[in-house]
Amino acid sequence: MSAATLHAPSSTQIPDNKVTRVSGVLVTVFVVLLVLAVAWLIPIAYTITTSFKSIAEFTSNAFSFLPATWVTDNYMTLVQSSASYPVFRWLGNSFIISTTFAVLSVCIVALAGFGYSRLQFRGRDTLFFVLLLISMFPGVVNMIPQYRIVATFGWVNTYWACILPGLGNVANIFLVRNFMTTIPKELDEAAEIDGASDFKIFRSIMLPAIRPILIVIFLFSFTGAWNDFLWPTLVFNDINKMPVTAGLQLLSSQMGQYNQMGTLMAATCLAIIPTLLLFMFAQRYFLQSLNINSGLKG
């Protein structure tokens, strides 16, 4: 082999200008994401630090990001005033509502996605298109008729008022349907030859394959129900049955004074903890859901 052959440039070698251009794009993306992360984290960090400030710091005119003295008086105030402001009961109500809503949403969305992607029936695509079209309308348009329906069934001041109206989210059905379309139909045909019913195909083939996207939908549904603010304030007026968002609205209206801001921030920190823990434990499923073939093995 000649020396010219040994030193010949590889056909797969990347030009230096292209490497520089890619590196510049990555640096730009990193800087943008870093700025967005800081902009998102600063209000949360200020909320946490404010919850540990004393009343004396609020009455002074000096502004400080960190407390001069870290105290837990605001959290103790929430515990001692649980009869007037049952924050922990609000958290329990939100947990029941959000968990039930997320579980039912996953069940309904999975079945609906299977029907729209695998079952053959007249008007299937037209019906799906109509659902997508209806979902384009802003949710606030449905507030009044939705409230009248809830009041007619006697669901005001009950968990069902926040659970049932939002089930079957069209966007989630769209995600599951598209995820299922990536699964080869040969698997269904092989199962049908073996005598499997549609429900058995759904249970044995589809559910294991779409588990990552279902977990993400559970997470989104849980956090959506937990953070929902406007609708709970409309359908709840019993202080003991409120979820935490409606409770915080009540708390802010009754603790609107500046020197009581620490107590309000302490309640807000408690409301953040459940969703924060959920994201920490479920974040790896986000990466799996980005790969549309993650449900297929081998």
C-alpha positions as a printed Julia matrix, in Angstrom:
298×3 Matrix{Float64}:
   0.0     0.0    0.0
   1.45    3.34  -1.05
   2.03    6.34   1.21
  -0.51    8.31  -0.82
  -3.14    5.74   0.0
  -2.29    5.83   3.68
  -2.64    9.6    3.88
  -5.69    9.9    1.63
  -8.53   11.79   3.34
 -11.43    9.66   4.48
 -14.67   10.07   2.56
 -16.52   10.32   5.87
 -14.36   13.08   7.29
 -16.46   16.12   8.29
 -15.19   19.48   7.01
 -13.87   21.85   9.67
 -16.29   24.63   8.69
 -19.25   22.29   9.13
 -18.01   21.21  12.59
 -17.63   24.87  13.55
 -21.13   25.66  12.31
 -22.67   22.75  14.25
 -20.76   23.74  17.38
 -22.02   27.32  17.04
 -25.6    26.12  16.78
 -25.21   23.92  19.87
 -23.72   26.8   21.87
 -26.58   29.09  20.81
 -29.2    26.5   21.75
 -27.48   25.93  25.1
 -27.41   29.66  25.88
 -31.08   30.09  24.96
 -32.1    27.1   27.1
 -29.97   28.38  29.97
 -31.64   31.81  29.85
 -35.09   30.2   29.78
 -34.17   27.92  32.71
 -32.94   30.86  34.78
 -36.05   32.91  33.94
 -38.19   29.96  35.06
 -36.23   29.17  38.21
 -35.86   32.69  39.64
 -39.58   33.12  40.59
 -39.63   29.65  42.14
 -36.44   30.32  44.08
 -37.82   33.65  45.3
 -41.05   31.94  46.4
 -39.07   29.41  48.43
 -36.8    31.98  50.06
 -39.74   34.29  50.79
 -41.52   31.52  52.66
 -38.68   31.51  55.2
 -38.67   35.26  55.86
 -39.96   36.76  59.08
 -42.73   39.34  59.3
 -40.16   41.97  60.34
 -38.45   41.67  56.95
 -41.71   42.34  55.12
 -42.48   45.43  57.18
 -39.08   46.93  56.33
 -38.67   48.68  53.01
 -35.4    46.96  52.13
 -35.56   44.28  49.42
 -33.53   41.12  49.76
 -33.66   37.93  47.73
 -32.45   35.78  50.63
 -33.87   36.07  54.14
 -31.7    37.79  56.71
 -32.77   35.11  59.18
 -34.24   31.79  58.06
 -37.38   31.04  60.09
 -40.19   28.5   59.83
 -42.85   30.74  61.36
 -44.87   30.88  58.15
 -45.17   27.09  57.99
 -46.08   26.95  61.66
 -48.82   29.52  61.0
 -50.33   27.21  58.38
 -50.31   24.3   60.82
 -51.78   26.32  63.68
 -54.51   27.91  61.53
 -55.58   24.65  59.86
 -59.16   25.2   61.03
 -59.42   28.51  59.15
 -57.09   27.63  56.28
 -57.05   23.81  55.86
 -54.08   23.74  53.48
 -53.34   20.07  54.09
 -56.96   19.16  53.42
 -56.73   21.16  50.18
 -53.64   19.18  49.23
 -55.47   15.92  49.94
 -58.43   17.03  47.84
 -56.14   17.95  44.95
 -54.35   14.62  45.2
 -57.62   12.67  45.01
 -58.93   14.76  42.11
 -55.68   14.72  40.14
 -54.97   11.0   40.61
 -58.5     9.94  39.7
 -58.56   12.27  36.72
 -55.18   11.03  35.46
 -56.09    7.33  35.8
 -59.45    7.71  34.06
 -57.87    9.89  31.36
 -55.27    7.25  30.56
 -57.94    4.53  30.31
 -60.24    6.56  28.06
 -57.47    7.97  25.89
 -55.87    4.55  25.36
 -59.15    2.96  24.28
 -60.07    5.9   22.05
 -56.64    5.95  20.44
 -56.91    2.23  19.75
 -60.31    2.69  18.16
 -59.2     5.51  15.88
 -55.97    3.8   14.83
 -56.9     0.12  14.57
 -60.66   -0.42  14.38
 -62.5    -0.01  11.08
 -65.94    1.6   11.21
 -67.9     3.98   9.05
 -67.08    7.65   9.55
 -64.03    6.99  11.71
 -61.76    9.57  10.1
 -64.57   12.11   9.77
 -65.45   11.78  13.44
 -61.81   12.2   14.43
 -61.53   15.3   12.25
 -64.65   16.78  13.87
 -63.17   16.16  17.33
 -59.96   17.9   16.32
 -61.96   20.81  14.96
 -63.99   21.16  18.15
 -60.83   21.08  20.25
 -59.63   24.23  18.47
 -62.16   26.34  20.39
 -60.79   27.86  23.62
 -61.94   26.09  26.76
 -63.29   29.3   28.32
 -66.09   29.28  25.71
 -67.54   26.17  27.36
 -67.39   27.46  30.93
 -71.02   28.58  31.23
 -72.71   25.57  29.58
 -70.3    23.24  31.38
 -71.18   24.81  34.74
 -74.9    24.48  34.01
 -74.44   20.79  33.22
 -72.43   20.23  36.41
 -75.05   22.08  38.47
 -77.87   20.08  36.86
 -76.26   16.81  37.93
 -75.62   18.17  41.43
 -71.83   17.96  41.17
 -71.06   21.44  42.52
 -68.73   21.15  45.54
 -67.9    17.54  44.63
 -64.79   15.94  43.17
 -66.71   14.91  40.04
 -67.03   18.55  39.0
 -63.27   18.64  38.34
 -62.85   15.03  37.2
 -65.53   14.24  34.63
 -65.69   17.34  32.37
 -62.06   17.14  31.24
 -61.82   13.43  30.49
 -61.05   12.32  26.95
 -58.72   15.14  26.0
 -58.53   15.24  22.2
 -54.85   16.22  22.15
 -53.98   13.13  24.21
 -56.1    10.93  21.95
 -54.22   12.39  18.99
 -50.87   11.51  20.6
 -51.9     7.93  21.37
 -53.4     7.43  17.92
 -50.22    8.62  16.2
 -48.11    6.5   18.53
 -50.16    3.4   17.67
 -49.85    3.99  13.94
 -46.11    3.34  14.23
 -46.76   -0.2   15.5
 -46.81   -2.7   12.58
 -50.27   -4.03  11.8
 -48.72   -7.43  11.11
 -48.73   -7.94  14.89
 -52.51   -7.5   14.93
 -52.98   -9.85  12.0
 -50.82  -12.53  13.63
 -52.83  -12.23  16.83
 -56.12  -12.46  14.9
 -54.94  -15.65  13.22
 -54.33  -17.09  16.68
 -57.93  -16.19  17.59
 -57.29  -13.05  19.65
 -60.14  -10.58  20.03
 -59.78   -6.84  19.59
 -59.66   -6.31  23.33
 -56.95   -8.97  23.73
 -54.9    -7.3   20.99
 -55.32   -4.0   22.8
 -54.36   -5.47  26.16
 -51.53   -7.78  25.11
 -49.92   -5.91  22.21
 -50.87   -2.25  22.29
 -50.71   -1.45  25.99
 -47.11   -2.71  26.49
 -46.03   -0.89  23.32
 -47.56    2.48  24.21
 -46.66    2.46  27.89
 -44.16    5.36  27.63
 -46.67    7.73  26.04
 -49.37    6.66  28.51
 -47.1     7.49  31.42
 -46.43   10.92  29.93
 -50.17   11.46  29.46
 -50.72   10.43  33.09
 -48.12   12.97  34.15
 -49.61   15.75  32.02
 -53.14   14.92  33.16
 -52.12   14.88  36.82
 -50.29   18.2   36.66
 -53.04   19.74  34.53
 -55.69   18.81  37.08
 -53.44   19.84  39.98
 -52.66   23.27  38.51
 -56.14   24.01  37.15
 -57.21   27.3   38.65
 -60.23   28.92  36.99
 -62.64   25.99  36.9
 -62.18   24.9   40.58
 -62.81   28.46  41.76
 -66.18   28.33  39.95
 -67.44   24.96  41.15
 -66.2    25.02  44.76
 -67.37   27.33  47.51
 -67.05   24.9   50.43
 -63.69   25.62  52.06
 -63.2    22.01  53.18
 -63.77   20.55  49.71
 -61.61   22.94  47.69
 -58.52   21.79  45.83
 -55.3    23.6   46.57
 -55.54   26.11  43.7
 -58.95   27.37  44.77
 -57.74   27.33  48.37
 -54.72   29.46  47.52
 -56.99   31.95  45.79
 -59.09   32.18  48.96
 -55.93   32.44  51.05
 -54.51   35.26  48.92
 -57.74   37.24  49.19
 -57.77   36.94  52.97
 -53.99   37.29  53.43
 -53.44   40.02  50.89
 -51.45   42.21  53.27
 -47.76   42.45  52.47
 -46.68   41.3   55.92
 -48.59   38.03  55.42
 -46.96   37.26  52.08
 -44.61   34.77  53.74
 -47.5    32.56  54.85
 -48.97   32.63  51.35
 -45.59   31.7   49.87
 -45.27   28.84  52.35
 -48.62   27.45  51.2
 -47.49   27.82  47.6
 -44.31   25.86  48.29
 -46.34   23.04  49.79
 -48.51   23.01  46.66
 -45.45   22.68  44.41
 -43.93   19.66  46.16
 -46.2    16.84  44.79
 -45.82   17.8   41.12
 -42.1    18.39  41.57
 -41.61   14.9   43.0
 -43.73   13.4   40.23
 -41.58   15.03  37.54
 -38.38   13.9   39.24
 -39.45   10.25  39.24
 -41.05   10.24  35.77
 -38.67   12.39  33.77
 -36.99    9.41  32.02
 -40.31    8.52  30.38
 -40.27   11.84  28.56
 -37.2    10.72  26.65
 -38.79    7.37  25.87
 -41.94    9.04  24.55
 -39.87   11.15  22.14
 -38.86    7.95  20.35
 -41.98    6.8   18.5
 -40.54    3.28  18.22
 -39.66    2.98  21.93
 -42.46    0.48  22.49
 -41.06   -1.99  19.98
 -38.41   -4.42  21.1
 -36.1    -6.39  18.89
